[in-house]
Amino acid sequence: MPDGAPTFSAAEYERRWRAIQSEMAMRGQDAILLTSAADVFYVTGFLTRFWESPARPWFVILPSAGAPLAVIPDIGRDLMQGCQVGEIRSWPAPRPGDDGVSLLADTLSDLLPETGTIGLPMGPETSLRMPLADYLVLTRALAPRRFVDATDTVQRVREIKSDVEIDAIRATCRCADAAFDRVPEIVVGAGRLDEVFRRFQIALLEEGADWVSYVAGGAGPGGYGNVIAPAEAAPLRDGDLLMLDTGAVKDGYFCDFDRNYAIGRADDDLRRVYDGLYRATEAALSALRPGMTARDAHELLTAGLRRAGLVSAGGRLGHGLGVTLTEWPSFTSLDETPLRENMVLTLEPGAVVSEGRIMVHEEDVVLRAGGPELLSRRAPPELPVIRR
């Protein structure tokens, strides 16, 4: 897909606007200001990797009714014109001293009365993608209009996926499934972990991913030490456990799941832990339902680990997934977020293999009325062994 081309139909974006605008009305917000890549893409279809450059801010305003307004650098005008927006206002960025701030202030002033309230995502898993000094200038320029937290306004809508979003995530998972199928041949042809990582990313692209935003993993005898490490130029040896975890992207939507492989042979401890993780995931796949909470999901997975005689590796045991690699909620003992039908989630139990060594097992699912539906192809029930 070319950068900037809308991923879905106009009707899909209009559905999103109306859903957010309904939340805005309930919370007394007259407009919402969006500055992050994920939120801007979600309401407009503006898909570009140019967000990697920090030199320019991008602003989209969703009013109380109708289409969003874009206030963006000139360089993005052509792309944005092909997206689902109403008016586009632009400036020649970067412009030190006034990098779109006065244009944004004028646009919001035109749109809202002096008593207006502007929602801005401010809570967990949000970020303000503009200089803080510019934000302070903006708040002063718009006073007595006020900014309020719109985290729930946006997140309650984004967390429920439409059918076309679910299909998009499923398609991304298929790319990763196909790349994981190629891991044995990749390992046989590669002597070092960093070579495996590079070849795995190439396989993801060859299988249809638009880009590979995230690859992590590890390898070592009896497990690995963490699940976020970049690859080392270390040789793979018989007896190592290899894990690859990918956040590939297709049409703006992520997958996020991992797979484990024993190199040469698998000892009894690795087989035992793998089996326990598999069974804990199976139990969650059987029991998880809408109406439970993220905390309940954490307890389901934790109980499954206990039944298998395993010690949890700690941290969260799953999370949301969508237009970012990880979304809310987090499967922890503290997260009371209700789980609702058509949330896309990961199930990610991890267990201790030995001191300083862990194993993690992850799947992507959509939560249906009758329980989770797999989007990733289910991992094999026994630890795969790659013989070289």
Contacts in CASP RR format, 6 or more apart in sequence:
PFRMAT RR
TARGET T0000
AUTHOR 0000-0000-0000
METHOD contacts of the structure
MODEL  1
MPDGAPTFSAAEYERRWRAIQSEMAMRGQDAILLTSAADVFYVTGFLTRF
WESPARPWFVILPSAGAPLAVIPDIGRDLMQGCQVGEIRSWPAPRPGDDG
VSLLADTLSDLLPETGTIGLPMGPETSLRMPLADYLVLTRALAPRRFVDA
TDTVQRVREIKSDVEIDAIRATCRCADAAFDRVPEIVVGAGRLDEVFRRF
QIALLEEGADWVSYVAGGAGPGGYGNVIAPAEAAPLRDGDLLMLDTGAVK
DGYFCDFDRNYAIGRADDDLRRVYDGLYRATEAALSALRPGMTARDAHEL
LTAGLRRAGLVSAGGRLGHGLGVTLTEWPSFTSLDETPLRENMVLTLEPG
AVVSEGRIMVHEEDVVLRAGGPELLSRRAPPELPVIRR
1 7 0 8 1.000
1 47 0 8 1.000
1 210 0 8 1.000
1 251 0 8 1.000
3 47 0 8 1.000
3 48 0 8 1.000
3 49 0 8 1.000
3 50 0 8 1.000
3 79 0 8 1.000
4 45 0 8 1.000
4 46 0 8 1.000
4 47 0 8 1.000
4 48 0 8 1.000
4 79 0 8 1.000
4 80 0 8 1.000
4 82 0 8 1.000
4 83 0 8 1.000
5 47 0 8 1.000
5 82 0 8 1.000
6 13 0 8 1.000
6 44 0 8 1.000
6 45 0 8 1.000
6 82 0 8 1.000
6 83 0 8 1.000
6 84 0 8 1.000
7 41 0 8 1.000
7 45 0 8 1.000
7 47 0 8 1.000
7 168 0 8 1.000
7 251 0 8 1.000
7 252 0 8 1.000
8 45 0 8 1.000
8 164 0 8 1.000
9 164 0 8 1.000
10 84 0 8 1.000
12 162 0 8 1.000
12 164 0 8 1.000
13 43 0 8 1.000
13 44 0 8 1.000
13 45 0 8 1.000
13 84 0 8 1.000
14 84 0 8 1.000
15 162 0 8 1.000
16 42 0 8 1.000
16 43 0 8 1.000
16 157 0 8 1.000
17 43 0 8 1.000
17 62 0 8 1.000
17 66 0 8 1.000
17 67 0 8 1.000
17 68 0 8 1.000
19 157 0 8 1.000
20 32 0 8 1.000
20 43 0 8 1.000
20 62 0 8 1.000
20 153 0 8 1.000
20 154 0 8 1.000
20 157 0 8 1.000
21 62 0 8 1.000
21 63 0 8 1.000
21 64 0 8 1.000
21 65 0 8 1.000
21 66 0 8 1.000
23 152 0 8 1.000
23 153 0 8 1.000
23 154 0 8 1.000
23 156 0 8 1.000
23 157 0 8 1.000
24 30 0 8 1.000
24 31 0 8 1.000
24 32 0 8 1.000
24 62 0 8 1.000
24 64 0 8 1.000
24 119 0 8 1.000
24 150 0 8 1.000
24 153 0 8 1.000
25 64 0 8 1.000
27 148 0 8 1.000
27 150 0 8 1.000
27 152 0 8 1.000
27 153 0 8 1.000
28 117 0 8 1.000
29 64 0 8 1.000
29 117 0 8 1.000
29 118 0 8 1.000
29 119 0 8 1.000
29 148 0 8 1.000
29 150 0 8 1.000
29 153 0 8 1.000
30 63 0 8 1.000
30 64 0 8 1.000
30 112 0 8 1.000
30 113 0 8 1.000
30 116 0 8 1.000
30 117 0 8 1.000
30 118 0 8 1.000
31 61 0 8 1.000
31 62 0 8 1.000
31 63 0 8 1.000
31 64 0 8 1.000
31 108 0 8 1.000
31 111 0 8 1.000
31 112 0 8 1.000
31 116 0 8 1.000
31 118 0 8 1.000
31 119 0 8 1.000
32 61 0 8 1.000
32 62 0 8 1.000
32 118 0 8 1.000
32 119 0 8 1.000
32 120 0 8 1.000
32 150 0 8 1.000
32 153 0 8 1.000
32 154 0 8 1.000
33 59 0 8 1.000
33 60 0 8 1.000
33 61 0 8 1.000
33 104 0 8 1.000
33 108 0 8 1.000
33 118 0 8 1.000
33 119 0 8 1.000
33 120 0 8 1.000
33 147 0 8 1.000
34 40 0 8 1.000
34 43 0 8 1.000
34 59 0 8 1.000
34 60 0 8 1.000
34 61 0 8 1.000
34 62 0 8 1.000
34 68 0 8 1.000
34 121 0 8 1.000
34 154 0 8 1.000
35 57 0 8 1.000
35 58 0 8 1.000
35 59 0 8 1.000
35 60 0 8 1.000
35 127 0 8 1.000
35 128 0 8 1.000
35 129 0 8 1.000
35 130 0 8 1.000
36 121 0 8 1.000
36 126 0 8 1.000
36 127 0 8 1.000
36 129 0 8 1.000
37 51 0 8 1.000
37 58 0 8 1.000
37 129 0 8 1.000
38 323 0 8 1.000
38 324 0 8 1.000
39 60 0 8 1.000
39 121 0 8 1.000
39 154 0 8 1.000
40 46 0 8 1.000
40 58 0 8 1.000
40 60 0 8 1.000
41 47 0 8 1.000
41 252 0 8 1.000
41 323 0 8 1.000
42 158 0 8 1.000
42 323 0 8 1.000
43 60 0 8 1.000
43 62 0 8 1.000
43 68 0 8 1.000
43 84 0 8 1.000
44 60 0 8 1.000
44 68 0 8 1.000
44 70 0 8 1.000
44 80 0 8 1.000
44 83 0 8 1.000
44 84 0 8 1.000
44 85 0 8 1.000
45 83 0 8 1.000
45 84 0 8 1.000
46 60 0 8 1.000
46 70 0 8 1.000
46 79 0 8 1.000
46 80 0 8 1.000
46 83 0 8 1.000
46 85 0 8 1.000
47 251 0 8 1.000
47 252 0 8 1.000
48 76 0 8 1.000
48 79 0 8 1.000
49 211 0 8 1.000
50 75 0 8 1.000
50 76 0 8 1.000
51 58 0 8 1.000
55 93 0 8 1.000
55 94 0 8 1.000
56 73 0 8 1.000
56 75 0 8 1.000
56 93 0 8 1.000
56 94 0 8 1.000
56 99 0 8 1.000
57 73 0 8 1.000
57 93 0 8 1.000
57 99 0 8 1.000
57 100 0 8 1.000
57 129 0 8 1.000
57 130 0 8 1.000
57 131 0 8 1.000
57 134 0 8 1.000
58 70 0 8 1.000
58 72 0 8 1.000
58 73 0 8 1.000
58 129 0 8 1.000
59 70 0 8 1.000
59 71 0 8 1.000
59 72 0 8 1.000
59 100 0 8 1.000
59 104 0 8 1.000
59 130 0 8 1.000
60 68 0 8 1.000
60 69 0 8 1.000
60 70 0 8 1.000
60 71 0 8 1.000
60 72 0 8 1.000
60 85 0 8 1.000
61 68 0 8 1.000
61 69 0 8 1.000
61 70 0 8 1.000
61 71 0 8 1.000
61 107 0 8 1.000
61 108 0 8 1.000
61 111 0 8 1.000
62 68 0 8 1.000
63 69 0 8 1.000
63 111 0 8 1.000
67 84 0 8 1.000
67 85 0 8 1.000
67 86 0 8 1.000
68 84 0 8 1.000
68 85 0 8 1.000
68 86 0 8 1.000
69 85 0 8 1.000
69 86 0 8 1.000
69 87 0 8 1.000
69 88 0 8 1.000
69 89 0 8 1.000
69 107 0 8 1.000
69 111 0 8 1.000
70 80 0 8 1.000
70 83 0 8 1.000
70 85 0 8 1.000
70 86 0 8 1.000
70 87 0 8 1.000
70 88 0 8 1.000
70 89 0 8 1.000
70 90 0 8 1.000
71 89 0 8 1.000
71 90 0 8 1.000
71 100 0 8 1.000
71 103 0 8 1.000
71 104 0 8 1.000
71 107 0 8 1.000
72 80 0 8 1.000
72 88 0 8 1.000
72 89 0 8 1.000
72 90 0 8 1.000
73 90 0 8 1.000
73 91 0 8 1.000
73 92 0 8 1.000
73 93 0 8 1.000
73 94 0 8 1.000
74 90 0 8 1.000
74 91 0 8 1.000
74 92 0 8 1.000
74 93 0 8 1.000
75 93 0 8 1.000
76 90 0 8 1.000
77 88 0 8 1.000
77 90 0 8 1.000
80 88 0 8 1.000
81 88 0 8 1.000
89 103 0 8 1.000
89 107 0 8 1.000
90 103 0 8 1.000
91 99 0 8 1.000
91 100 0 8 1.000
91 103 0 8 1.000
93 99 0 8 1.000
93 100 0 8 1.000
99 131 0 8 1.000
99 134 0 8 1.000
100 134 0 8 1.000
101 134 0 8 1.000
101 137 0 8 1.000
101 138 0 8 1.000
101 141 0 8 1.000
102 141 0 8 1.000
104 138 0 8 1.000
105 138 0 8 1.000
105 141 0 8 1.000
105 142 0 8 1.000
108 118 0 8 1.000
108 142 0 8 1.000
108 145 0 8 1.000
109 141 0 8 1.000
109 142 0 8 1.000
109 145 0 8 1.000
112 118 0 8 1.000
112 145 0 8 1.000
113 145 0 8 1.000
114 144 0 8 1.000
114 145 0 8 1.000
115 144 0 8 1.000
115 145 0 8 1.000
116 145 0 8 1.000
116 146 0 8 1.000
117 145 0 8 1.000
117 146 0 8 1.000
117 147 0 8 1.000
117 148 0 8 1.000
118 142 0 8 1.000
118 145 0 8 1.000
118 146 0 8 1.000
118 147 0 8 1.000
118 148 0 8 1.000
119 147 0 8 1.000
119 148 0 8 1.000
119 149 0 8 1.000
119 150 0 8 1.000
119 153 0 8 1.000
120 128 0 8 1.000
120 147 0 8 1.000
120 148 0 8 1.000
120 149 0 8 1.000
120 150 0 8 1.000
121 149 0 8 1.000
121 150 0 8 1.000
121 151 0 8 1.000
121 153 0 8 1.000
121 154 0 8 1.000
121 155 0 8 1.000
122 128 0 8 1.000
122 149 0 8 1.000
122 150 0 8 1.000
122 151 0 8 1.000
123 149 0 8 1.000
123 151 0 8 1.000
124 151 0 8 1.000
124 328 0 8 1.000
125 155 0 8 1.000
125 324 0 8 1.000
125 326 0 8 1.000
125 327 0 8 1.000
125 328 0 8 1.000
126 151 0 8 1.000
128 135 0 8 1.000
139 147 0 8 1.000
155 328 0 8 1.000
158 322 0 8 1.000
158 323 0 8 1.000
158 327 0 8 1.000
159 320 0 8 1.000
159 327 0 8 1.000
159 328 0 8 1.000
159 329 0 8 1.000
159 340 0 8 1.000
159 343 0 8 1.000
160 340 0 8 1.000
160 341 0 8 1.000
160 342 0 8 1.000
160 343 0 8 1.000
161 169 0 8 1.000
161 322 0 8 1.000
161 342 0 8 1.000
161 343 0 8 1.000
161 344 0 8 1.000
161 366 0 8 1.000
162 342 0 8 1.000
165 253 0 8 1.000
165 322 0 8 1.000
165 344 0 8 1.000
166 342 0 8 1.000
166 344 0 8 1.000
166 366 0 8 1.000
166 375 0 8 1.000
168 250 0 8 1.000
168 251 0 8 1.000
168 252 0 8 1.000
168 253 0 8 1.000
169 253 0 8 1.000
169 254 0 8 1.000
169 255 0 8 1.000
169 321 0 8 1.000
169 322 0 8 1.000
169 344 0 8 1.000
169 364 0 8 1.000
169 366 0 8 1.000
169 375 0 8 1.000
170 375 0 8 1.000
171 250 0 8 1.000
171 251 0 8 1.000
171 253 0 8 1.000
172 209 0 8 1.000
172 248 0 8 1.000
172 249 0 8 1.000
172 250 0 8 1.000
172 251 0 8 1.000
172 253 0 8 1.000
172 254 0 8 1.000
172 255 0 8 1.000
173 255 0 8 1.000
173 257 0 8 1.000
173 364 0 8 1.000
173 375 0 8 1.000
173 376 0 8 1.000
173 377 0 8 1.000
174 207 0 8 1.000
175 204 0 8 1.000
175 207 0 8 1.000
175 208 0 8 1.000
175 209 0 8 1.000
175 248 0 8 1.000
175 250 0 8 1.000
175 255 0 8 1.000
176 204 0 8 1.000
176 207 0 8 1.000
176 209 0 8 1.000
176 246 0 8 1.000
176 247 0 8 1.000
176 248 0 8 1.000
176 255 0 8 1.000
176 257 0 8 1.000
176 376 0 8 1.000
177 376 0 8 1.000
177 377 0 8 1.000
178 203 0 8 1.000
178 207 0 8 1.000
179 200 0 8 1.000
179 203 0 8 1.000
179 204 0 8 1.000
179 206 0 8 1.000
179 207 0 8 1.000
179 209 0 8 1.000
179 246 0 8 1.000
179 248 0 8 1.000
180 244 0 8 1.000
180 259 0 8 1.000
182 200 0 8 1.000
182 203 0 8 1.000
183 196 0 8 1.000
183 200 0 8 1.000
183 244 0 8 1.000
183 259 0 8 1.000
183 261 0 8 1.000
183 386 0 8 1.000
184 261 0 8 1.000
184 384 0 8 1.000
184 386 0 8 1.000
186 196 0 8 1.000
186 199 0 8 1.000
186 200 0 8 1.000
186 203 0 8 1.000
187 196 0 8 1.000
187 236 0 8 1.000
187 242 0 8 1.000
187 261 0 8 1.000
187 263 0 8 1.000
187 386 0 8 1.000
187 388 0 8 1.000
188 386 0 8 1.000
188 388 0 8 1.000
189 195 0 8 1.000
189 199 0 8 1.000
190 196 0 8 1.000
190 199 0 8 1.000
190 236 0 8 1.000
191 235 0 8 1.000
191 236 0 8 1.000
192 232 0 8 1.000
192 233 0 8 1.000
192 234 0 8 1.000
192 235 0 8 1.000
192 236 0 8 1.000
193 218 0 8 1.000
193 219 0 8 1.000
193 231 0 8 1.000
193 232 0 8 1.000
193 233 0 8 1.000
193 234 0 8 1.000
193 235 0 8 1.000
193 236 0 8 1.000
193 242 0 8 1.000
194 231 0 8 1.000
194 232 0 8 1.000
194 233 0 8 1.000
194 234 0 8 1.000
196 219 0 8 1.000
196 231 0 8 1.000
196 236 0 8 1.000
196 242 0 8 1.000
196 244 0 8 1.000
197 215 0 8 1.000
197 217 0 8 1.000
197 230 0 8 1.000
197 231 0 8 1.000
197 244 0 8 1.000
198 231 0 8 1.000
200 215 0 8 1.000
200 244 0 8 1.000
200 246 0 8 1.000
201 212 0 8 1.000
201 215 0 8 1.000
204 212 0 8 1.000
204 215 0 8 1.000
204 246 0 8 1.000
204 248 0 8 1.000
205 211 0 8 1.000
205 212 0 8 1.000
208 250 0 8 1.000
209 248 0 8 1.000
209 249 0 8 1.000
209 250 0 8 1.000
210 249 0 8 1.000
210 250 0 8 1.000
210 251 0 8 1.000
210 252 0 8 1.000
211 248 0 8 1.000
211 249 0 8 1.000
212 246 0 8 1.000
212 247 0 8 1.000
212 248 0 8 1.000
212 249 0 8 1.000
213 247 0 8 1.000
213 248 0 8 1.000
213 249 0 8 1.000
213 254 0 8 1.000
213 325 0 8 1.000
214 245 0 8 1.000
214 246 0 8 1.000
214 247 0 8 1.000
214 248 0 8 1.000
214 256 0 8 1.000
214 325 0 8 1.000
215 244 0 8 1.000
215 245 0 8 1.000
215 246 0 8 1.000
215 247 0 8 1.000
216 227 0 8 1.000
216 228 0 8 1.000
216 229 0 8 1.000
216 230 0 8 1.000
216 245 0 8 1.000
217 224 0 8 1.000
217 227 0 8 1.000
217 228 0 8 1.000
217 229 0 8 1.000
217 231 0 8 1.000
217 243 0 8 1.000
217 244 0 8 1.000
217 245 0 8 1.000
217 258 0 8 1.000
218 224 0 8 1.000
218 225 0 8 1.000
218 226 0 8 1.000
218 227 0 8 1.000
218 229 0 8 1.000
218 231 0 8 1.000
218 242 0 8 1.000
218 243 0 8 1.000
218 244 0 8 1.000
219 234 0 8 1.000
219 236 0 8 1.000
219 240 0 8 1.000
219 241 0 8 1.000
219 242 0 8 1.000
219 243 0 8 1.000
219 263 0 8 1.000
220 237 0 8 1.000
220 239 0 8 1.000
220 240 0 8 1.000
220 241 0 8 1.000
220 242 0 8 1.000
220 357 0 8 1.000
221 237 0 8 1.000
221 239 0 8 1.000
221 240 0 8 1.000
221 241 0 8 1.000
222 239 0 8 1.000
222 240 0 8 1.000
222 241 0 8 1.000
222 267 0 8 1.000
222 269 0 8 1.000
222 270 0 8 1.000
222 353 0 8 1.000
222 354 0 8 1.000
222 357 0 8 1.000
223 240 0 8 1.000
223 241 0 8 1.000
223 243 0 8 1.000
223 270 0 8 1.000
223 353 0 8 1.000
223 354 0 8 1.000
223 357 0 8 1.000
223 358 0 8 1.000
223 359 0 8 1.000
224 241 0 8 1.000
224 243 0 8 1.000
224 357 0 8 1.000
224 358 0 8 1.000
224 359 0 8 1.000
225 356 0 8 1.000
225 357 0 8 1.000
225 358 0 8 1.000
226 358 0 8 1.000
227 243 0 8 1.000
227 245 0 8 1.000
227 258 0 8 1.000
227 358 0 8 1.000
227 360 0 8 1.000
236 242 0 8 1.000
236 263 0 8 1.000
237 263 0 8 1.000
238 263 0 8 1.000
238 264 0 8 1.000
238 265 0 8 1.000
238 388 0 8 1.000
239 262 0 8 1.000
239 263 0 8 1.000
239 264 0 8 1.000
239 265 0 8 1.000
239 266 0 8 1.000
239 267 0 8 1.000
240 262 0 8 1.000
240 263 0 8 1.000
241 260 0 8 1.000
241 261 0 8 1.000
241 262 0 8 1.000
241 263 0 8 1.000
241 266 0 8 1.000
241 270 0 8 1.000
241 353 0 8 1.000
241 359 0 8 1.000
242 260 0 8 1.000
242 261 0 8 1.000
242 262 0 8 1.000
242 263 0 8 1.000
242 386 0 8 1.000
243 258 0 8 1.000
243 259 0 8 1.000
243 260 0 8 1.000
243 261 0 8 1.000
243 359 0 8 1.000
243 360 0 8 1.000
244 258 0 8 1.000
244 259 0 8 1.000
245 256 0 8 1.000
245 257 0 8 1.000
245 258 0 8 1.000
245 360 0 8 1.000
245 362 0 8 1.000
246 255 0 8 1.000
246 256 0 8 1.000
246 257 0 8 1.000
246 258 0 8 1.000
247 254 0 8 1.000
247 255 0 8 1.000
247 256 0 8 1.000
247 325 0 8 1.000
248 254 0 8 1.000
248 255 0 8 1.000
252 323 0 8 1.000
253 322 0 8 1.000
253 323 0 8 1.000
254 321 0 8 1.000
254 322 0 8 1.000
254 323 0 8 1.000
254 324 0 8 1.000
254 325 0 8 1.000
255 321 0 8 1.000
255 364 0 8 1.000
255 375 0 8 1.000
255 376 0 8 1.000
256 321 0 8 1.000
256 325 0 8 1.000
256 326 0 8 1.000
256 346 0 8 1.000
256 362 0 8 1.000
256 364 0 8 1.000
257 346 0 8 1.000
257 362 0 8 1.000
257 363 0 8 1.000
257 364 0 8 1.000
257 376 0 8 1.000
258 360 0 8 1.000
258 361 0 8 1.000
258 362 0 8 1.000
259 379 0 8 1.000
259 384 0 8 1.000
260 274 0 8 1.000
260 359 0 8 1.000
260 360 0 8 1.000
260 361 0 8 1.000
260 379 0 8 1.000
260 383 0 8 1.000
260 384 0 8 1.000
261 383 0 8 1.000
261 384 0 8 1.000
261 385 0 8 1.000
261 386 0 8 1.000
262 270 0 8 1.000
262 383 0 8 1.000
262 384 0 8 1.000
262 385 0 8 1.000
262 386 0 8 1.000
263 385 0 8 1.000
263 386 0 8 1.000
263 388 0 8 1.000
264 385 0 8 1.000
264 386 0 8 1.000
264 387 0 8 1.000
264 388 0 8 1.000
265 385 0 8 1.000
266 274 0 8 1.000
266 383 0 8 1.000
266 385 0 8 1.000
269 353 0 8 1.000
269 354 0 8 1.000
270 353 0 8 1.000
270 359 0 8 1.000
270 383 0 8 1.000
271 382 0 8 1.000
271 383 0 8 1.000
273 310 0 8 1.000
273 351 0 8 1.000
273 353 0 8 1.000
273 359 0 8 1.000
274 359 0 8 1.000
274 361 0 8 1.000
274 382 0 8 1.000
274 383 0 8 1.000
275 308 0 8 1.000
275 381 0 8 1.000
275 382 0 8 1.000
275 383 0 8 1.000
276 304 0 8 1.000
276 305 0 8 1.000
276 308 0 8 1.000
276 309 0 8 1.000
276 310 0 8 1.000
276 351 0 8 1.000
277 305 0 8 1.000
277 308 0 8 1.000
277 310 0 8 1.000
277 349 0 8 1.000
277 350 0 8 1.000
277 351 0 8 1.000
277 359 0 8 1.000
277 360 0 8 1.000
277 361 0 8 1.000
278 361 0 8 1.000
278 379 0 8 1.000
278 381 0 8 1.000
279 304 0 8 1.000
279 307 0 8 1.000
279 308 0 8 1.000
280 301 0 8 1.000
280 304 0 8 1.000
280 305 0 8 1.000
280 307 0 8 1.000
280 308 0 8 1.000
280 310 0 8 1.000
280 349 0 8 1.000
280 361 0 8 1.000
281 301 0 8 1.000
281 347 0 8 1.000
281 349 0 8 1.000
281 361 0 8 1.000
281 363 0 8 1.000
283 300 0 8 1.000
283 301 0 8 1.000
283 303 0 8 1.000
283 304 0 8 1.000
283 307 0 8 1.000
284 297 0 8 1.000
284 300 0 8 1.000
284 301 0 8 1.000
284 304 0 8 1.000
284 347 0 8 1.000
284 349 0 8 1.000
284 372 0 8 1.000
285 347 0 8 1.000
285 363 0 8 1.000
285 365 0 8 1.000
285 371 0 8 1.000
285 372 0 8 1.000
285 374 0 8 1.000
287 300 0 8 1.000
288 296 0 8 1.000
288 297 0 8 1.000
288 300 0 8 1.000
288 339 0 8 1.000
288 347 0 8 1.000
288 367 0 8 1.000
288 371 0 8 1.000
288 372 0 8 1.000
289 339 0 8 1.000
289 367 0 8 1.000
289 370 0 8 1.000
289 371 0 8 1.000
290 339 0 8 1.000
290 340 0 8 1.000
290 341 0 8 1.000
290 367 0 8 1.000
290 369 0 8 1.000
290 370 0 8 1.000
290 371 0 8 1.000
291 338 0 8 1.000
291 339 0 8 1.000
291 340 0 8 1.000
292 338 0 8 1.000
292 339 0 8 1.000
293 335 0 8 1.000
293 336 0 8 1.000
293 337 0 8 1.000
293 338 0 8 1.000
293 339 0 8 1.000
294 329 0 8 1.000
294 330 0 8 1.000
294 331 0 8 1.000
294 332 0 8 1.000
294 335 0 8 1.000
294 336 0 8 1.000
294 337 0 8 1.000
294 339 0 8 1.000
295 331 0 8 1.000
295 332 0 8 1.000
295 333 0 8 1.000
295 334 0 8 1.000
295 335 0 8 1.000
295 336 0 8 1.000
296 339 0 8 1.000
297 317 0 8 1.000
297 318 0 8 1.000
297 331 0 8 1.000
297 339 0 8 1.000
297 345 0 8 1.000
297 347 0 8 1.000
298 316 0 8 1.000
298 317 0 8 1.000
298 331 0 8 1.000
298 332 0 8 1.000
298 333 0 8 1.000
298 335 0 8 1.000
299 333 0 8 1.000
301 317 0 8 1.000
301 318 0 8 1.000
301 331 0 8 1.000
301 347 0 8 1.000
301 349 0 8 1.000
302 312 0 8 1.000
302 317 0 8 1.000
304 349 0 8 1.000
305 311 0 8 1.000
305 312 0 8 1.000
305 349 0 8 1.000
305 350 0 8 1.000
305 351 0 8 1.000
308 351 0 8 1.000
310 351 0 8 1.000
310 352 0 8 1.000
311 351 0 8 1.000
311 352 0 8 1.000
312 349 0 8 1.000
312 350 0 8 1.000
312 351 0 8 1.000
312 352 0 8 1.000
313 350 0 8 1.000
313 351 0 8 1.000
313 352 0 8 1.000
313 358 0 8 1.000
313 359 0 8 1.000
313 360 0 8 1.000
314 350 0 8 1.000
315 332 0 8 1.000
316 330 0 8 1.000
316 331 0 8 1.000
316 332 0 8 1.000
316 335 0 8 1.000
316 348 0 8 1.000
317 331 0 8 1.000
317 332 0 8 1.000
317 347 0 8 1.000
317 348 0 8 1.000
317 349 0 8 1.000
317 350 0 8 1.000
318 330 0 8 1.000
318 331 0 8 1.000
318 345 0 8 1.000
318 346 0 8 1.000
318 347 0 8 1.000
318 348 0 8 1.000
318 362 0 8 1.000
319 326 0 8 1.000
319 327 0 8 1.000
319 328 0 8 1.000
319 329 0 8 1.000
319 330 0 8 1.000
319 331 0 8 1.000
319 345 0 8 1.000
319 346 0 8 1.000
319 348 0 8 1.000
320 326 0 8 1.000
320 327 0 8 1.000
320 328 0 8 1.000
320 329 0 8 1.000
320 343 0 8 1.000
320 344 0 8 1.000
320 345 0 8 1.000
320 346 0 8 1.000
321 327 0 8 1.000
321 344 0 8 1.000
321 345 0 8 1.000
321 346 0 8 1.000
321 364 0 8 1.000
322 344 0 8 1.000
328 337 0 8 1.000
329 335 0 8 1.000
329 337 0 8 1.000
329 339 0 8 1.000
331 345 0 8 1.000
331 347 0 8 1.000
331 348 0 8 1.000
339 345 0 8 1.000
339 367 0 8 1.000
340 367 0 8 1.000
341 367 0 8 1.000
341 368 0 8 1.000
341 369 0 8 1.000
342 366 0 8 1.000
342 367 0 8 1.000
342 368 0 8 1.000
343 366 0 8 1.000
343 367 0 8 1.000
344 364 0 8 1.000
344 365 0 8 1.000
344 366 0 8 1.000
344 367 0 8 1.000
344 375 0 8 1.000
345 364 0 8 1.000
345 365 0 8 1.000
345 366 0 8 1.000
345 367 0 8 1.000
345 372 0 8 1.000
346 362 0 8 1.000
346 363 0 8 1.000
346 364 0 8 1.000
346 365 0 8 1.000
347 362 0 8 1.000
347 363 0 8 1.000
347 365 0 8 1.000
347 372 0 8 1.000
348 360 0 8 1.000
348 361 0 8 1.000
348 362 0 8 1.000
348 363 0 8 1.000
349 360 0 8 1.000
349 361 0 8 1.000
350 358 0 8 1.000
350 359 0 8 1.000
350 360 0 8 1.000
350 361 0 8 1.000
351 358 0 8 1.000
351 359 0 8 1.000
352 358 0 8 1.000
353 359 0 8 1.000
361 379 0 8 1.000
363 374 0 8 1.000
363 376 0 8 1.000
363 378 0 8 1.000
363 379 0 8 1.000
364 374 0 8 1.000
364 375 0 8 1.000
364 376 0 8 1.000
365 372 0 8 1.000
365 373 0 8 1.000
365 374 0 8 1.000
365 375 0 8 1.000
365 376 0 8 1.000
366 372 0 8 1.000
366 373 0 8 1.000
366 375 0 8 1.000
367 373 0 8 1.000
END
